[in-house]
Amino acid sequence: MYLQEPNFGFISYSDQPPGCSSHNTFGHSKGVIMVERERPGVWLLHSTPQFPFRRDQNNFWPESGLQLAQTFICVTFNYDQFIQIGKHLQYIRAFPFEHDIPDDFHQELIDATKWVEVPPSSDYQTLRSRGGLSFYSIAKQQLQEPDGDLYRTIARAVQSHVYVQTWGCQKDRADSDCSGPNHVYNIKTIKKVLGPASTWSPTKDHSKWCVTNSESNREWTCIADVNRAQTQYQRRGGALCIENRDVRNKFWEFARVFDECSTTPTTTDTSDCEPDLKRIHLDPSVIG
């Protein structure tokens, strides 16, 4: 039995919780929020299946999480910002596989644990961290292409071309898209920027993020939930985006090679996608 302080609340959510998968009517999203009433809390958004374990499982990190690159963003927000964060969890229909939110917390957080279904009222909400940094929480629509593509929604929200990394073994990956005023380019090769030089392909990288380029005056980096794939256009999901030059410049260094837009469909080499990894990332409707 776990005793919890009465002024503390948390939600662990995932489309691939430890030991099972959520139904595909829930969003393709993973994260944790932890907050004390009337005090700052944290929002962790990440890309790792089966993480974290439930409290009764006496474990924390899945072995499968060591096999592919992943992304994490953890931000401290004041208590009032969790009204918008609770709305975001409803917009993306996050699956709360473990939670404890006291009755006197923000109603938006309580509703997020009760599977309340609310479509996003706009592309993004504005957030401000405890340290004063600007963020957008972005939620996509459940639509056929192109508007079902989260990264088109992000490009529209930040008013810039974006360069996207998502898992390379995802079935029915979408090509780079230049059909709108703000283009969406797939990153083809990721460059290591710390330690010995090396590169790797999206087939070895389960992270989901995008960045504006270094020539843009829009200095955004987004850590996201879903892959660029037609199979995910009708699933809910979103992103947490930070407006910060240093963060944008560092992520831009990762984007070594990207696919230009073409009238010919791009063929992704998935020969190095390991069957065991596909099994680990399998849910009722898609791989990824």
KAZIZI-V423416 format. One record per pair of residues at least 4 apart in sequence whose ideal C-beta (glycine too) atoms are under 6 Angstrom apart, sorted by the first residue. I is the first residue (numbers start at 1). J is the second residue. Records with the same first field share a line. If there is no record, write none. Layout:
# KAZIZI-V423416
I: J ; J
This chain:
# KAZIZI-V423416
2: 55
4: 8 ; 100
7: 36 ; 37
8: 36
9: 35 ; 101 ; 102 ; 105
10: 34
11: 33 ; 96 ; 99
12: 32 ; 97 ; 98
13: 31 ; 94 ; 95 ; 96
14: 30 ; 97
15: 22 ; 28 ; 95
16: 21 ; 49 ; 283
17: 97
18: 50 ; 53
21: 283
22: 26 ; 95
24: 284 ; 285
26: 93 ; 95
27: 92 ; 93 ; 94 ; 236 ; 237
28: 225 ; 226 ; 232 ; 235 ; 237
29: 92 ; 94 ; 225 ; 237
30: 46
31: 44 ; 45
32: 44
33: 43
34: 41 ; 42
35: 41 ; 82
37: 105
38: 79
39: 79
40: 76 ; 78 ; 130
42: 74 ; 76
43: 75 ; 85
44: 74
45: 73 ; 223 ; 240
46: 72
47: 70 ; 71 ; 206 ; 207 ; 208
48: 65 ; 70
49: 281
50: 62
51: 62 ; 65
52: 60
53: 57 ; 59 ; 60
54: 98
61: 65
64: 280
68: 206
69: 205 ; 207
70: 206 ; 207
71: 207 ; 209 ; 223
73: 223 ; 240
75: 129
76: 130
77: 81 ; 129
78: 130
81: 127
82: 86 ; 106
83: 106 ; 108
84: 125 ; 127
86: 106 ; 108 ; 109 ; 112
87: 108
88: 137
89: 94 ; 112
90: 112 ; 116 ; 118
91: 120 ; 139
92: 139 ; 236 ; 237 ; 238
93: 236
96: 113
99: 113
101: 105 ; 109 ; 110 ; 113
105: 109
111: 116
120: 139
123: 153 ; 157
124: 136 ; 138 ; 157
125: 137
127: 135 ; 137
129: 133
134: 243
135: 242
136: 157 ; 241
137: 240
138: 154 ; 157 ; 238 ; 239
139: 238
140: 150 ; 153 ; 237
141: 147
142: 234 ; 236
143: 147 ; 148
144: 148 ; 233
145: 233
146: 152
148: 233 ; 234
150: 226 ; 237
151: 162 ; 164 ; 184 ; 210 ; 228
152: 184
154: 162 ; 210 ; 222 ; 239
155: 162 ; 182 ; 184
158: 218 ; 220
160: 182 ; 212 ; 216 ; 218
161: 182 ; 183
162: 184 ; 210
163: 185 ; 187 ; 211 ; 255 ; 258
164: 186 ; 210 ; 228
165: 187 ; 207 ; 209
166: 208 ; 227 ; 228
167: 206 ; 227 ; 288
168: 201 ; 202 ; 203
169: 203 ; 270 ; 273
170: 227 ; 229 ; 288
171: 231 ; 287
172: 229 ; 230 ; 231
173: 229 ; 268
174: 228 ; 229
175: 265 ; 266
176: 185 ; 186 ; 259 ; 261
177: 184
178: 183 ; 261
185: 258
186: 259
187: 255 ; 258
188: 257 ; 258 ; 259
189: 199 ; 256 ; 257
190: 200 ; 205 ; 254
191: 199 ; 254 ; 256
192: 198
193: 253
200: 204
203: 272 ; 273
208: 224
209: 223 ; 224
210: 222
211: 221 ; 248 ; 251 ; 252
212: 216 ; 218 ; 220
214: 252
219: 243 ; 245 ; 248
220: 241 ; 243
221: 242 ; 247 ; 248 ; 251
222: 239 ; 241
223: 240
224: 239
225: 237 ; 238
226: 232 ; 237
227: 232 ; 288
231: 286
242: 247
259: 266
278: 287
281: 287 ; 288
282: 287
